[in-house]
Every structure is written in structure tokens, then in C-alpha cells.
Amino acid sequence: MLTCLQSNILFEGSEDHLCNERLQTVHVLFVDTEEDSFLIDRQSGIVTLNGVLDREIRSEYNLTVKVSDVSQTGGHFTLGNLIIDVLDENDNEPMFEHDLYNATIAENVEVGTVILTVRALSADEGLNALVTYAIDSGNEHGKFEIDGTTGGIRVRDALDFEKEHAYYLTVKASDAGVRPLSDTTMVKPTWLLSLTENRVPRTPWWSRASDSGEVARSQEVTVKISVVDINDNAPRFSSHNYTIIRKEDTPLHTLLIQFNVTDADSPGNGPPFTFSMVSGDRSGFHITYDGALTNTIAFNRKVKETYSLTVMATDSGKPALSSEVSVTIIVVETKNAPVVSSPLVVNIISYQNAFPGGFIARVTASDSDPYDVLEYSVAMDTSQAFQIERESGKIIADPDLDVGSYPLNVSVSDGEFTSYARVDVEVQEVTLDMLENSAVIRFTELASERFITFAEIFKHTVANIIQDSESENIHIISIQRSEVNPADTDVLFAVQSDHNHSYLKSKTIVELINGSTSNLEERMLVAVKSVFGEPCLTDACQAGFRCEGSFVLDYSEVVTIATEAVSFVSARHRGQHECICSDDATCGIIHTTTSATPLNPCDSSPCKNNELCVPTAKGGYTCTCLEENDPLCEGASYTPLFFTGDSYVAIKDPVLSTTSTQLSVAIHTTASNGVIMYGDGEFDFSILEIEEGYVYFHFECGSGEAHIRLTQQKVDDGDWHQVAIKRHGNSATITLDGQYSSSGTAPGFNRELNLNTLVFGGNVPAGDKENAERPRSWMASVDAWET
């Protein structure tokens, strides 16, 4: 116990009871002058601590005290022993016998086995020296437990060397010390009486002391437990069974297979392995110590076609463990080279360079050897725009292919022989003029794959019917299953005149084909269900509007029709119509002295309840079905977002595709400058605006800005205009009123557009864009934003 300096020890009972009336002066002092840990006041007898006490060094002090008086009759003195016991306080941490404990055990040790005992001692005594033990960390899997009293560590759960071969536990030893306490104890000195005439009777003296006990103290130690591996895992072959294919002319002692074996045990219980043949046709084969299987006989299918073996691998453990595997050797005739269907012709239809890339064809090959596995690869591709899947032979094209021819050479290998296939890819351009003058033939119960094999017959027959065009001027634009009946096939095509190279009107094509469908059916051996041009129904528009329709290509859904010899790739086509104002009064155009300002033609809700009305140029409108998979447009009603004046909408953190964008808006304004749409990201942006009356779209994917302007037609004339944007990667196309288009590409390699904010409407804040002006007399209707 350590007691503070200058602490007082109350020393009582120093009164002379016999001679009290004669007592003049009493002096108290220590006789032990060499002891300087305590001081005593000569007058009061108060003992004061003069040094630091440590019970672990000295637990008791036996002091001799002399009490003397001075009286009229003479002086007297008395000697006595003052015994001071130093009490214990909790000032010593338990100390482990070792800084690190190590234990090594086998992984199959029984649960409950004590593997190690830790011991910690405290220099204190009593409760302060009572030590308890606990595992503080390292036992997250609960594999061990410790006896809190003895410190014995025992196994609590089964061990597995292959899962964990070493554990580091932190064991904590704590004593039972309590918070500071105080107490009073009696000190009974043993008196040594001097031979004086007056004896002072033995009187108890009291000493009061207090300890400075603290909270329980603790110490930690690391225990390393190493798990020793035992041979509890058998060798494992890389396959459950093996099938080996070899030709009849395989030379003797040819390596048939090199077995690959692993073992979860540690070295010594695993490799090196020994191999042996335990059953089967062992006489015809040999296996080496390292698992190489060779043939010792010549193969002859007439003698034996199939051999079976059981091979065993044994590890080096004690006791050793082993595994067995079945091996089948099949003898085949001399191998044949793969047979490849060649050439393969691929036609890709591209409109405004919007082809998004993807699967375009499949190379077909066969091999008469039943056990051969074929692998495909591109042997020659000067454009480096195509890849092929190694196992399936599917050809994948990059996006944004330019119009033109791409010759490819594809190799097909069976591991020994290699054959080659020629693939001719032709990217054909479709123009807006072709789409506006196209027609559709619907064939009854004709698969699209079958039609493309008859495509040339179709083109020759149509050319004969038209009589003003050769077969090479019959342009097939799109082939797809009919939306009305998937068993039927719709073919969208256009006819170019041999004389002036213009395209025949769709109405003319329909009339000519309808008059000669029997010729087409006879040549193609299939029934024609219908032929139609403009997709306008009789009740498509309300009174005062005339219907004008056309076909469009939707490259969000590319259709690939592939056979062994030919492949046709195009976007799905769909019809759209526009209701054009034919009567100003009926259409609601208000004439003034300066201009004619069209009202929104969609205000009268001219479309069906399940269609979307979008204003178009010339005061017209179009009804659009947003349910693409439903040709009847069944479903909920849709209303476009409509903005005037200062109105706009801002979307924070929009969920958009970063690789492609489609936007369609209808606007009418007399302002020459203004922002229609603004998208902003950390590094990227996308802006659609009117600049000096022209539509201007510019964007950046983080590696350079693309600038795309439409200068064929101004849009600040107060009429309704429809603007469409299609972006794929770092390339984009803008189209105005379905007639004018312009394309552009952002520089660099970045193809993803990341936007955090999207704003569009009547008056769009332009963000950081400089010199953005507020449009005047502004109206906008957002048709669709798709990603």
C-alpha cells in the first residue's frame, strides 16, 4: 500500500494518568532515529508520514516511542512499541508468466481438450490478488474458451486445418480490486516497561490509515495456437470422369492425358502423388508416377472401339488417402476438316448512321467427327469493326458503321484442321425519300427466315410488275413479324424508277402490286394478305384536317434475320401519320394584320383516348401510340408536357441511359434565340436550343464537344415544328419536321453522357451557358424523352 506524504496517523493515549496533577511537560519522540519514514510531534504526539510506503517492499514498521515528562518531583519516561501495518491497495497489475504463449495441436483434437493454461500473478494480496481470465479478441469463430479461474484454454468447436491453421487469441487477466475504500484498524503496541517508580498502565494507542484502492487492474497477453494438419482430405481429380478421343493412327506411347490432381491438405499430407491403374483395360496403357497416361498398343477400331480404365491417385499422408476416377478412351477414324457454309452475305440497313451495332449473322459449320469441338475466330478484318463469339460463331458488329462493303474471313478449327468462310457485309443506306415513298406487303404465314431466301425472287417479280424498274432498284428496307399476327411477315420496300431515279409514290406501288398479287404468289409460293402504303385510317383525323402518313425506322429495336447463306439486319418499322390543317377556320388559326398564330391543335383532343397528340408543322398534329408492343394502342391515356411563357420543368438526378438518348419536342415561337432543353453533369452537358432561328444541338461526353446545326429551315416563323434527337454514344442526329436532318460526332473516345440535372420547357435556365436569351412568344410540347 502506498500512503501519501504528510498523512497524519492519530496517536492517542499519551496522557499520564498517575501524575496528571503534577504533569508539566510531556515529550514524545522516536527512539529509532534511523527510521525516517515517519515523524512524531514532540508536544502532541501526532505521527506524520514522511516517505512513500510500498507494502510489496515492506508491510510492517515496528517503532520504539519514548514518552517523557518533566515534573516538580523529577522526570519520568516510558518506552513503547508502535507497530504500523501497511495495508494493501490495488496498485499492481496482474503479470503473465510469459509475453507470448504458444500451443501446437492437431486439427482432430477432441472438443473439450485443454490445450494450454495461462497464468498471471499479482504482487497485491487478498481480493486485489485474485485473478480471473477471459478471451478478449481473436476468437470470432468461437473455436476456443477459457476457464476464468484457472486460465485453462480448451477447444470449444471442431478445428479444420484447411480452413484455418493458426489462431491468435488475446487473453486478459483481471484482478478483483474494488473502488477506493477506507477503514479503521487497531494498532496494539507491545510495551517495554522501564524500571521507574511509577508504572504507567498499558493503554491502547490507535492509528488511523486509509488506502487508495483503484478499480480492478488487468493485463493482456497473446496466445498463438497453431493447428497441425492431419491427412483428412483425399486427392481430388480436376474432373469426375475423363473421355479421351484418339484416332486409329495414334502412335504408340502417345501422351493421352496428364492428370491434374489437387489436395487440400498441407505438403507432406498431399503431394507428391502416386498414380496407378486399378481396373479396366490396364494391359494396353501405362501411367507414370506423375500421372501421364500413354498407350502401349496400336488402336484399331475393328478390334476395339472403346477402352475403360479406373485410375487411382494416392497422397503422401500417413495413413495415405486415395481417390479414383473413370477414364474412357474412344478410338475414332482419321479426323476430317470442318465443313463451313460459305460465302455468307450480310445486308445491314442503315438510316442516318443510326445502326447501334450488335449481332448481325452466324457462321455455320459442321464436322463429321462426332467428338470434335469447333472454335471460331476472325482471320481477316481490315476494318477491325467485327468480332466473333468463339463457341457460337455469332458475328458482332460495332455501331455507326459507314455505308459500304466489308469483306471478312472467318476461320473454323476443330483443333487439328482449320477451314475458312468468306463473309461479305454490305451496309446499305436508307434515305428519307425512300421511307416517305415506301409500301408494305404482308405475307400470310411466312417466316422471315424463309422470305430472305426468296428475296431475289421477290425483287425480280416486283420489278416485272412495276415494269419501270430493274430488280437492283427494288430496295428492301425492313423485314419483321407482323404485329397483328406473328405468323405473318411484313416487308417494307421502296421502288426506284430506272428513268429519272426518283421513287415511285407508295400509292402507285400499292395499286400495281394489288393488280398482280397472283403473279407474286405464284412465283414465291406464298399467299399475299395485304398491300398498303400510307398508314392512315379512314377516321385518323378530325374534320378540317387531312391525313398524311409515312413509315419510320426504330433503331431501339434491331431485327436480325439469319440463315446459313444470308443475313438481313434492319430496324423495326412502324407507321405514323400526321393530320394537316386544310381549313384555317376549322383548325383554329387566328389571322391578324401581321401574322397567323396557330393555336395548339391538340387542345380539342383529336386523338383517341389511348393515343398521344403532338402538334406538328402547318398547324397539324399527329397521334402517337406509346405502347410499342401493342398495335391497337390499348392502355392508359397519355398527355404530353405542354409549356408556355416562363414555364419549365427541372429534374434532379434523372434516371437516364448514358449510352443513348431519344428526345422529341414540338415547338412554335417567334424568338430567334432560346434554350429548349438543358442537361448538366459534372463534366458532361447536353443543350438543345434555337440560335438565330435555327435548331442547334450540342453536347459533350467528357472528351470534346459536338456541334450539330440544322440550317435548311428556320423555326422562328410562329408555326409548329417537330424536333427529334437521337444520340448513340458520341454520335447524334437531329431531325426537323421529319424532312431535314443533320448529324455530328463528339471527338475523343468517351461515349457515355452523364447528366445530374435535366431542364426543359418554355423558358429553360441555361446553366453556365453564356449569352443564353429568353425566348419570346414561346410554346413547347414535349412528346417523349426516351433512353
Secondary structure, 3 states (H helix, E strand, C coil): CCCCCCCEECCCCCCCCCCHHHCCEEEEEECCCCCCCEEECCCCCCEEECCCCCCCCCCEEEEEEEEEEECCCCCEEEEEEEEEECCCCCCCCCEECCCEEEEEEECCCCCCCEEEECCEECCCCHHHHCEEEEEEECCCCCCEEECCCCCEEEECCCCCCCCCCEEEEEEEEEECCCCCCECCEEECCCEECCCCCCCCCCCCEEECCECCCCCCCEEEEEEEEEEECCCCCCCEECCCEEEEEEECCCCCCCEEEECCEECCCCCCCCCCCEEEEEEECHHHEEECCCCEEEECCCCCCCCCCEEEEEEEEECCCCCCCEEEEEEEEEEECCCCCCEECCCEEEEEEEECCCCCCEEEEECCEECCCCCCCCEEEEEECCCCCEEECCCCCEEEECCCCCCEEEEEEEEEECCCCEEEEEEEEEEEEECHHHHHCCEEEEECCCCHHHHHHCHHHHHHHHHHHHCCCCHHHEEEEEEEECCCCCCCEEEEEEEECCCCCCECCHHHHHHHHHCCHHHHHHHHCCCEEEEECCCCCCCCCCCCEEEEEEEEEEEEEEEEEECCCEEEEEEEEEEEEEEEECCHHHHCEEECCCCEEECCHHHHCCCCCCCEEEECHHHCEEEECCCCCCCCCCCCCCCCEEEECCCEEEEECCCCCCCEEEEEEEEECCCCCEEEEEEECCCCEEEEEEECCEEEEEEECCCCEEEEEECCCCCCCCCCEEEEEEEECCEEEEEECCCEEEEEECCCCCCCCCCCEEEEECCCCCCCCCCCCCCCCCEEEEEEEEC
